[in-house]
Amino acid sequence: MNRFAAATLALATTFLYLPIVVLAVFSFNDSDLMAFPLTGFSLRWYEELAGNAAFHSGFVTSFLVAQPVGLIGMVAGLMAALALTSPKLKFRLAFAALILVPFLVPKSVLSIAQAMIMSRIHLERGAVALILAQSLVVIPFTTALISAVLIRVDPRLDEAARDLGATPWQSFRLVLLPQLNSALAGAYSIGVILSLADLTISMFLAGRTQPLSLMVASEFRHDLRPDLNAMQVTVLALTAVIVALSELYRRHRARPQRLADRAATAEPIEAAP
Amino acid sequence: MIGRPLFSGFALGRTHLAIPVALVLVLGCIVPLGVLVVFSVFEVDFDAFVLMPALSPRAWSDLFHTWSFWVLIGKAVISGAAAALTTSILGYPIALALASAPLNWKGIGTVVLLTPLYTGEIVRIYAWRIVLGSEGLINTLLLDLHIVASPVKWLLFTPFTTALVLTYNNLPYMVLAIWVSAEMVDKRLIEAARDLGARPLDAFFKVTLPLTTPGLAAGVFAVFALAAGEMLTPSLLGGTSGQTAMAMIDNLFGTAFDWPLASALALALLAALFLTAVALGFCLTRFKGARAVIGRGRA
């Protein structure tokens, strides 16, 4: 990597993290106004946050909505990825296009259309609608993530297991699934994270459920407040913890796999009888 | 291969897993979009606030006769295309730098690139207001360095803000798409071009760009779709210029209770986006050499 590439990456990182760093700095700034110059270090916005019951319930709501979204997104993504990477799938292009629909159609159009149907057939909007709609939007991401790993799994392992007498289910559970652990964890966390970050779908489908993003949006339309900074930083920190944990898990899982890969490439001829 | 079971149940079962997923997607996405078509020809009783089944061309005729709707649709297309352009210009050097980085940097690169995506839409909007405001980071720096005498006003609540934040929001998607393509380019091809006397820019335009066109195309489609459909960033950061087709649809749906017109406008927007995406795809395949790459990818 030359100096030009290193400089590019440094600049890109600065651009991507500039707003986040500014947010974090102001969450520790001892002033009501979010303006320079800084006035001094203070934890009072975090103290105020800790005492704010509305934020607590919003946070719990967001958290409870995000878990099923992660789970449904992961399972649907696994199913879609298993089908997509199977060489026998018919209408592959149509199926792939269908999976991309929730990604390509603007979320707001999709949510408004869903809200229209629900109110037309007198279904109440709320947590269930929100969870289902968010899960739909997560499917393209989880499918891509799991497919990327699944496509590299050696199909001969399944064949070997089957030749040795495993039932299809046993082969799936004992041979394929262990290789997908880290991809599934990644898919789960991406679902949770996208759900936590979502505002658009919540605006149309949350009903009386009040996730954190919605609460922030309604407070924020009026004025900027430093305790919101503190809350954003808290949410970001929690998200970073989720990302770091799933990345650590992935690396932990990937290490033996990489060694096995290296061993396999080192002796290709001996490995094939 | 002795004792291989006659029926290859698992491979068969695997493809069948597509059915429930497809059903869910059809029910959750295609049906609602289809219902938009139905609602667009319904009538509304504005006294009783009820939607009545009908076969009325009213909404479509309103749509075609109100030029401000078409301005909004045009704006969506332009802001999507602009974001696709700016992210690809900024994204190429970043993606190529990542592709040339040592292996253990790439994992860090992925995390660094993806983490900003995990921040909520509202967090980003909020943060940019602090950066760009008249007492924000940029203006304070400019004032302290005596580059300007009074705060620069056009940083916030102007079309510039919208363009900047749309670029920021979508840059990671573009970088990822190009990066994946760039990883697959044989580095020796670029070295060969340089050895044969091509300047770095020539090597880029004649070798790297055509070979990474599939990634660029994927990035352009994704960014175009995401940026054109964005509602919150323009409305919260674009100031008076922040009116969008999406916000208008939201307004017609929520406040005005004109569901037929909201549906017609949403469909017109989708159609415009789809046609532009097709046109963009067509242009990208015209790149010199790109057709060969895309064609080979399909074979």
Interface residues (C-beta under 8 A of the other chain):
Chain A: M1 N2 F4 A5 A6 T8 L9 A12 T13 F15 L16 Y17 L18 P19 I20 V22 L23 F26 L33 M34 A35 F36 P37 A76 M79 A80 L82 A83 L84 S86 P87 K88 L89 K90 F95 L98 I99 V101 P102 F103 L104 V105 P106 K107 S108 V109 L110 I112 A113 Q114 A115 M116 I117 R120 L132 A133 L136 I139 D158 R162 D163 G165 T167 P168 S171 F172 I193 L194 L196 A197 D198 L199 T200 S213 V216 A217 F220 R221 L224 L228 Q232 V235 L236 T239 A240 V243 E247 R251
Chain B: M1 G3 R4 P5 S8 G9 F10 A11 L12 G13 R14 T15 H16 L17 A18 P20 V21 A22 V24 L25 V26 G28 C29 I30 V31 P32 L33 V35 L36 F39 L51 L90 P93 I94 L96 A97 L98 S100 A101 P102 W105 G107 G109 V111 V112 L113 L114 T115 P116 L117 Y118 T119 G120 E121 I122 V123 R124 Y126 A127 W128 R129 I130 V131 G133 E135 G136 L137 T140 Y168 L171 P172 V175 F221 A222 A225 A228 G229 E230 M231 L232 L236 M246 I249 D250 F253 W259 A262 S263 A266 L269 L270 L273
